[in-house]
Amino acid sequence: MLVSIIVPVYNAEKFLNRSINSVLNQSYKKLELILVNDGSTDNSEKICNIYGVTDKRIKVISKKNGGPAAARNTGVSYATGDFIFFLDADDFIEENAIERLITIYNQYQPDMVMGNFNKLEKNNEIIKQNVSFHPDNEIFQEHIKELSKTDIVNYVRHFLKHPSNHLISYCWARLYKSSIIKENSIVANKDMRLFEDFVFNLDYLKYTSKIVFLNESIYIYVMHSSHISASMAIVNSDSLIHDMGIFRIKASEFLQKKNTGKGKKLSKTDIKQEVGHTLIHYVIIFLIRSCRLLNKNNRNIIYREIEKLINADILKDSLQYYSPSKGNSKILPLLMKHKLIDLLMDYCQYRAYKRYGKPEEDIKK
């Protein structure tokens, strides 16, 4: 069985060799590597082309910059494999990653095989990622987890209640069936910037009856300064509101079409509550990260973005369904509800400094 590994490439010259070599050195050899150069302005295209002439398994496609979602879609259109595997250009995979996933597929014949991952911090520390499948957030300690059709919808509901659970948040570290993606015209939404992986996975999971999770690290997610700066950029309210709207529609569609066992369907109120809770959870994360950058020069800009956000209908509607669990903020939803923006910004900055530390430029002063 052929596995198509798709790598969107944009200005990744510092990391690209390690990423590509991790694919070429796989113990499983039935691979095609599709490098989609997404309008890079550094030496990324040159690096891709050098590899392209040295290994016949490599396809290099160059296109105008359109973002990672559009690049993934381009890669899928060129893929000829039985499975699709997405890899980010600054990450890499373990030498036996694909072999392990294929072995699990052959054993269980699921519609998706998911692997776990480790996070490589800036100080080169390896952080193992814990996974939970249950509402009590108990850490999964076993090696293999099979999820039936009913388990899948309950797992999505668990994610909505505990959105930090990573298995649905990303498109990498898993085998997708090419047939499911292509026969159902599943594409990554190129107009989304914040929830595109969630939405892609929800669209895919609608057509699955069984998935299997392998509790081994097969993928290395690399943290570096550009990750931090990107995730902690000043919140763009228009983009966030746009993506929230699409996520609410897609999550609601998924839950409406599925049942939670014994033919039981979720009510519209249940769906609104679970999706609304998730949206506020992520708004809080984005606000805290954005306010880490708060200073006297950008305060007015951040104020206007937050003002636009908290006045949006989708946020006001979702707020009524937010139910903070242990460790989640109870103060920030109240500040949003009463539109106390200055207090909101200052409290978010406090939370950001406590969680992430002060920005380096502030420390130097």
C-alpha positions in Angstrom: 0.0 0.0 0.0 1.3 3.4 -1.1 1.4 6.3 1.4 1.4 9.9 0.0 3.2 12.2 2.4 2.3 15.8 1.7 4.5 18.7 3.0 3.4 22.3 2.5 6.6 24.3 2.2 6.8 28.0 2.9 10.2 29.7 3.7 11.3 26.6 5.6 15.0 26.4 4.4 16.2 26.1 8.0 14.2 23.0 8.8 13.5 21.4 5.4 16.5 19.0 5.1 15.6 17.4 8.4 12.0 17.1 7.5 12.6 15.6 4.1 15.3 13.2 5.3 13.0 11.9 8.0 10.7 10.8 5.2 13.3 9.3 2.9 14.8 7.4 5.8 11.5 5.6 6.7 11.7 1.9 7.3 8.5 1.7 5.2 9.5 2.3 1.6 6.2 2.4 -0.3 6.0 6.2 -0.2 5.6 9.2 -2.4 6.7 12.5 -1.0 4.8 15.5 -2.3 6.6 18.8 -1.6 4.3 21.8 -2.3 6.3 24.9 -2.5 3.8 27.6 -1.5 5.5 30.7 -3.0 8.6 30.6 -0.8 10.9 33.6 -1.1 14.0 31.8 0.5 15.9 28.8 -0.8 13.1 26.3 0.0 12.2 25.7 -3.7 15.8 25.1 -4.6 16.1 22.6 -1.8 13.0 20.8 -2.9 14.2 20.6 -6.5 17.6 19.2 -5.5 15.8 16.3 -3.6 13.4 15.9 -6.5 16.1 14.9 -8.9 17.7 12.5 -6.5 14.7 10.3 -5.5 12.0 9.2 -8.0 9.5 9.0 -5.1 9.5 12.8 -4.7 7.1 15.2 -6.5 7.8 18.9 -6.3 4.9 21.3 -7.1 5.4 25.1 -7.0 2.4 27.5 -6.6 1.6 31.0 -5.6 1.4 31.6 -1.9 -2.1 30.6 -0.6 -1.5 29.3 2.9 -1.0 25.8 4.3 -4.6 24.7 3.7 -4.4 25.5 0.0 -1.0 23.8 -0.2 -2.4 20.6 1.4 -5.3 20.6 -1.1 -2.8 20.9 -4.0 -0.8 18.0 -2.5 -3.9 15.8 -2.2 -4.8 16.5 -5.9 -1.4 15.1 -6.9 -1.5 12.2 -4.5 -1.8 8.6 -5.9 -1.4 6.7 -2.6 -3.9 4.6 -0.7 -3.3 6.9 2.3 -2.6 10.5 3.0 -0.1 11.7 5.7 0.4 15.4 6.3 3.8 16.6 7.6 4.7 20.2 8.4 8.0 21.4 6.9 9.5 22.4 10.2 8.6 19.1 11.9 9.9 15.5 11.4 8.8 11.9 11.9 10.4 8.9 13.7 12.2 6.4 11.4 9.5 3.7 11.9 6.5 6.1 11.9 4.8 5.0 8.7 5.6 1.3 9.3 3.9 1.4 12.7 0.8 3.1 11.3 0.5 0.6 8.4 1.0 -2.3 10.8 -1.9 -1.0 12.9 -4.0 -0.5 9.8 -3.4 -4.1 8.6 -4.3 -5.4 12.1 -7.5 -3.4 12.6 -8.6 -2.1 9.2 -9.9 1.3 10.5 -10.8 4.4 8.5 -8.1 6.3 10.2 -5.0 5.5 12.2 -3.8 8.2 14.6 -0.4 8.3 16.3 0.8 10.3 19.3 3.5 12.9 19.1 6.3 14.5 21.2 6.9 18.2 21.4 10.5 19.4 20.9 10.9 22.6 22.9 13.3 25.4 22.1 15.8 24.2 24.7 15.7 20.7 23.0 13.7 19.2 25.8 11.3 16.4 24.6 7.8 16.7 26.1 5.6 13.7 25.8 1.9 14.5 25.0 -0.8 13.0 27.2 -4.1 11.9 25.7 -7.6 11.6 27.2 -10.7 10.0 25.8 -13.0 10.5 28.7 -14.9 13.4 30.3 -13.1 12.9 33.6 -9.9 13.8 31.7 -8.2 10.6 32.9 -4.9 10.1 31.0 -4.9 7.2 28.6 -2.1 4.8 29.6 -2.7 1.9 27.3 -1.1 1.2 23.9 -4.0 0.9 21.5 -7.4 2.6 21.6 -10.2 1.5 19.2 -13.0 3.9 18.6 -16.3 2.7 17.1 -18.8 5.0 15.3 -20.5 5.8 18.6 -17.1 6.3 20.3 -16.1 8.7 17.6 -19.0 11.1 18.2 -18.5 10.8 22.0 -14.9 11.6 21.5 -15.7 14.7 19.5 -18.1 15.8 22.3 -15.3 15.2 24.8 -13.1 17.5 22.7 -15.8 20.2 22.6 -15.9 20.1 26.4 -12.1 19.9 26.8 -10.7 21.6 23.6 -7.1 21.3 24.6 -7.3 17.6 23.7 -5.0 17.5 20.7 -6.1 14.5 18.6 -8.7 16.4 16.7 -6.8 19.7 16.6 -4.2 18.7 14.0 -4.1 17.0 10.6 -0.6 15.5 11.0 0.5 12.2 12.7 -2.2 10.1 11.2 -3.1 8.1 8.1 -6.2 9.3 6.2 -7.8 7.0 3.6 -7.4 8.7 0.2 -10.6 7.2 -0.9 -12.6 8.9 1.8 -11.1 12.3 1.1 -11.5 12.1 -2.6 -14.8 10.4 -2.9 -16.4 12.9 -0.5 -14.6 15.9 -1.9 -13.1 16.8 1.6 -10.8 19.8 1.4 -9.1 22.1 3.8 -10.8 25.5 3.9 -8.2 27.8 2.5 -10.0 30.9 3.8 -9.6 29.8 7.4 -6.5 30.6 9.6 -7.4 29.3 13.1 -9.8 26.3 13.0 -9.0 24.8 9.6 -7.6 21.5 11.0 -10.6 21.0 13.3 -13.0 21.5 10.4 -11.1 19.2 8.1 -11.1 16.4 10.7 -14.8 16.9 11.4 -15.6 16.6 7.7 -13.5 13.4 7.5 -14.9 11.9 10.7 -18.4 12.1 9.3 -17.5 9.2 7.0 -15.7 7.0 9.5 -17.0 3.9 11.3 -13.8 3.0 13.2 -10.5 4.8 14.0 -7.5 3.5 16.0 -5.2 5.5 18.2 -1.6 4.3 18.6 -0.1 5.6 21.9 3.4 5.9 20.5 5.2 9.1 19.5 5.6 8.9 15.7 5.8 12.6 15.1 8.0 15.4 16.5 6.3 18.8 16.7 9.1 21.4 16.8 8.6 24.6 18.8 10.6 27.6 17.8 10.4 31.4 18.0 8.2 31.7 14.8 5.6 29.3 16.4 5.4 31.6 19.5 5.3 34.8 17.5 2.6 33.4 15.2 0.4 32.0 18.0 0.8 35.2 20.1 0.1 37.7 17.4 -2.4 40.5 18.0 -5.9 39.0 17.6 -7.5 39.7 14.2 -11.2 39.9 15.2 -12.6 39.6 11.6 -10.6 36.4 11.0 -11.5 34.9 14.3 -15.2 35.7 13.9 -15.2 34.3 10.4 -13.6 31.0 11.6 -15.8 30.7 14.6 -18.8 30.9 12.3 -17.6 28.1 10.0 -16.5 25.9 13.0 -20.0 26.3 14.6 -21.7 25.2 11.4 -19.4 22.2 10.8 -19.4 21.0 14.4 -23.2 21.3 14.5 -23.6 19.4 11.3 -21.4 16.6 12.5 -23.3 16.2 15.8 -26.7 16.4 14.1 -25.9 13.6 11.7 -24.4 11.3 14.4 -25.8 9.6 17.4 -24.3 8.9 20.8 -25.3 5.3 21.1 -28.6 3.3 21.1 -30.0 5.7 18.4 -29.9 8.7 20.8 -29.6 12.0 19.0 -28.4 15.2 20.6 -30.9 18.0 21.0 -30.3 21.4 19.3 -29.8 22.9 22.8 -27.1 20.3 23.7 -25.3 21.0 20.4 -25.4 24.8 20.9 -24.1 24.4 24.4 -21.2 22.1 23.6 -20.1 24.1 20.5 -20.6 27.5 22.2 -18.5 26.4 25.1 -15.6 25.4 22.8 -15.7 28.7 21.0 -15.4 30.7 24.2 -12.6 28.5 25.4 -10.6 29.3 22.3 -11.5 33.0 22.4 -10.0 33.2 25.9 -6.8 31.5 24.7 -6.5 33.9 21.8 -7.1 36.9 24.0 -4.6 35.9 26.6 -1.9 35.2 23.9 -2.6 38.5 22.2 -2.5 40.6 25.3 1.0 39.2 26.1 2.1 41.7 23.5 0.1 44.6 25.1 2.0 47.9 25.5 1.2 51.6 25.3 1.9 51.7 21.6 -0.6 49.0 20.6 -3.1 49.3 23.3 -5.6 51.2 21.2 -5.3 48.7 18.4 -5.9 45.7 20.7 -8.8 47.5 22.3 -10.5 48.0 19.0 -10.1 44.4 18.0 -11.4 43.1 21.3 -14.3 45.6 21.2 -15.3 44.3 17.7 -15.0 40.7 18.9 -17.1 41.0 22.1 -19.8 42.8 20.2 -20.1 40.0 17.6 -23.3 38.1 17.7 -21.6 34.7 17.6 -19.6 35.6 20.7 -22.6 37.0 22.6 -24.6 33.9 21.7 -21.8 31.5 22.7 -21.1 33.2 26.1 -24.3 31.9 27.6 -23.1 28.3 27.1 -19.6 28.6 28.5 -19.2 26.5 31.6 -15.6 26.7 33.0 -14.2 23.6 34.5 -11.4 23.3 37.0 -8.4 25.5 35.9 -10.5 27.5 33.4 -11.1 31.2 33.9 -14.4 32.3 35.4 -13.4 36.0 35.4 -12.7 36.6 31.7 -16.2 35.5 30.5 -17.8 38.0 33.0 -15.5 40.8 31.7 -16.5 39.9 28.2 -20.2 39.8 29.0 -20.1 43.2 30.7 -17.7 44.7 28.0 -15.1 45.8 30.5 -12.4 45.9 27.9 -9.7 47.7 29.8 -10.0 45.3 32.7 -10.1 42.4 30.3 -6.9 43.4 28.6 -5.0 43.9 31.8 -6.2 40.7 33.3 -5.3 38.8 30.0 -1.8 40.3 30.1 -1.4 39.1 33.7 -2.5 35.6 32.7 -0.2 35.6 29.7 2.8 36.7 31.7 2.0 34.0 34.3 1.6 31.3 31.6 4.2 32.3 29.0 6.4 34.9 30.7 7.1 38.4 29.4 8.0 39.0 25.8 11.8 39.0 25.3 11.9 42.7 24.3 10.3 43.7 27.6 12.7 41.6 29.6 15.7 43.4 27.9 14.4 46.8 28.9 
